């Protein structure tokens, strides 16, 4: 083994010793379970001019760009992670997730 090989293997051992999981080690997911995240569900969007916005009052109806049969988007920290449908659970609104965005698609959306 030459000096370059020693440096490469030494760096690998130093990295694993610093806490990076090796082949037989598991990640300790418990460390991140208590981190709060912003979750947002988007029912739809609309563009309005300021005059129309100022005319809104209690009971006003704002027509969104989605139909009732379309899925809603679920975002975590402004990144699309799932789609679902609106459901009513004990007089409260909820979301039934129907499609989880694959990790590959999530990475593509970052670019």
C-alpha positions as CSV (number, residue, x, y, z in Angstrom):
1,X,0.0,0.0,0.0
2,X,1.4,3.4,-1.0
3,X,1.1,6.7,0.8
4,X,-2.0,7.8,-1.2
5,X,-3.8,4.5,-0.2
6,X,-2.9,5.1,3.4
7,X,-4.4,8.6,3.3
8,X,-7.6,7.3,1.6
9,X,-8.1,4.6,4.1
10,X,-7.1,6.9,7.0
11,X,-9.7,9.4,5.8
12,X,-12.4,6.7,5.6
13,X,-11.6,5.5,9.1
14,X,-11.6,9.1,10.4
15,X,-14.9,9.8,8.8
16,X,-16.5,6.7,10.3
17,X,-15.0,7.4,13.7
18,X,-16.5,10.9,13.5
19,X,-20.0,9.5,13.5
20,X,-20.8,8.7,9.8
21,X,-22.5,5.3,9.7
22,X,-20.5,2.5,8.0
23,X,-21.9,-0.5,6.2
24,X,-23.1,-2.3,9.3
25,X,-24.2,0.8,11.3
26,X,-27.7,2.2,11.5
27,X,-28.7,5.8,11.5
28,X,-30.1,7.0,14.8
29,X,-33.4,8.6,13.6
30,X,-34.4,9.3,17.2
31,X,-32.2,12.4,17.0
32,X,-34.5,14.2,14.6
33,X,-37.9,13.0,15.6
34,X,-38.6,16.2,17.7
35,X,-37.7,18.7,15.1
36,X,-40.7,20.9,14.2
37,X,-41.5,21.3,10.5
38,X,-43.9,23.6,8.7
39,X,-46.6,21.5,6.9
40,X,-48.8,23.3,4.4
41,X,-51.7,22.0,2.3
42,X,-52.6,23.9,-0.8
43,X,-56.2,23.7,-1.9
44,X,-55.6,26.0,-4.9
45,X,-54.6,29.4,-6.0
46,X,-56.1,32.5,-7.5
47,X,-54.7,35.8,-8.8
48,X,-56.7,38.9,-7.9
49,X,-56.3,42.6,-8.5
50,X,-56.1,44.8,-5.4
51,X,-59.6,46.3,-6.0
52,X,-61.2,42.8,-6.0
53,X,-59.3,41.9,-2.9
54,X,-60.5,45.0,-1.1
55,X,-64.1,44.1,-2.0
56,X,-63.9,40.7,-0.1
57,X,-65.9,40.5,3.1
58,X,-67.5,37.9,5.4
59,X,-69.3,35.4,3.2
60,X,-67.4,36.2,0.0
61,X,-66.5,33.3,-2.2
62,X,-63.1,33.1,-3.8
63,X,-63.0,30.7,-6.7
64,X,-59.7,28.7,-6.8
65,X,-58.0,27.2,-9.8
66,X,-58.7,23.6,-8.8
67,X,-61.8,21.4,-9.3
68,X,-63.3,19.6,-6.4
69,X,-62.2,16.2,-7.7
70,X,-58.5,17.3,-8.0
71,X,-55.9,16.3,-5.4
72,X,-54.5,18.9,-3.0
73,X,-50.7,19.4,-2.6
74,X,-48.9,18.8,0.7
75,X,-45.7,20.7,1.3
76,X,-43.1,20.4,4.0
77,X,-40.8,23.4,4.3
78,X,-42.0,24.6,0.9
79,X,-41.1,21.4,-0.8
80,X,-43.9,19.2,-2.4
81,X,-43.8,15.8,-0.7
82,X,-47.3,14.4,-1.3
83,X,-50.8,14.8,-2.8
84,X,-54.0,13.8,-1.2
85,X,-57.8,14.3,-0.9
86,X,-59.7,16.4,1.6
87,X,-61.8,14.4,4.1
88,X,-64.0,15.3,7.0
89,X,-63.1,13.7,10.4
90,X,-65.4,14.5,13.3
91,X,-66.4,17.8,11.8
92,X,-62.7,18.8,11.1
93,X,-61.0,18.8,7.8
94,X,-58.2,16.4,7.1
95,X,-56.1,15.1,4.3
96,X,-55.9,11.5,3.1
97,X,-52.5,11.1,1.4
98,X,-52.9,9.3,-1.9
99,X,-49.5,9.9,-3.5
100,X,-46.1,10.3,-1.9
101,X,-43.6,12.1,-4.1
102,X,-40.6,9.8,-4.8
103,X,-37.2,10.9,-3.5
104,X,-36.0,11.2,-7.1
105,X,-38.8,13.6,-8.0
106,X,-38.1,15.6,-4.9
107,X,-34.5,16.0,-5.9
108,X,-35.4,17.0,-9.4
109,X,-37.7,19.8,-8.0
110,X,-34.7,21.3,-6.2
111,X,-33.1,22.2,-9.6
